[in-house]
Amino acid sequence: RGIRAVAAAASAARVWAVGVPPGVPAELPRRFRDLAREAGVTLTFEDAGTAEQLARLRRGELDCCVLTLPFDPDGLESVVVHDEPLGVLLSPGHPLAARDTVGWTELEGQDLLWFRREVAPGYHDAVLAACHAAGWRPAVRTVPARRALMVAELISGDPVVALRPEGEEPGLTWRPLAPDPPRLRLALAWPGDVAHSGLRAIARTLGR
């Protein structure tokens, strides 16, 4: 048994259309593709926000999706495949860039660079709720999910930061946020009425 056994149990369709959200960690699609290839399945990735993915998944236009939690799970089966804390992304010249760790109280007076709510409403609201619970109620600057626009805002010299998982961001600085930072959690989801034992096995391996 194991991933090689998935080939026998997988869907008759040997190509799966997979939705992925903006900013998904690069290693996740790579690992997914490797596991699927081992099972004899080819993946085609399509970039879309969680809300759009859910609509397309329920219309049968996608076989499965990597979705940003939380989302409406009605009629879906899902497995969490990624979970990591958010930290503070800022300009190297920002006063907080000199800190090893940024505390919530130090964010007072900083604007938050954030994405449009319609992209992933559950995640959008959950992170803002966590900020408010920690005592930070920032003015929100909405920016499209395009790196060049994000960088331009962050290096503008204004008091503005972004919240992102740790990762390589040339020209920017990332610092841990403490205590109790919000988290980015991603789940692989597919229609619950589809017999997809092969996909379920792959999802569980991805989530380890």
Helices and strands as residue ranges (DSSP letters): H 3-9, E 15-20, H 27-38, E 42-47, H 50-58, E 64-68, E 76-90, G 95-98, E 102-103, G 104-107, E 111-114, G 117-119, H 121-133, E 140-142, H 147-154, E 160-165, E 173-178, E 183-191, H 197-206
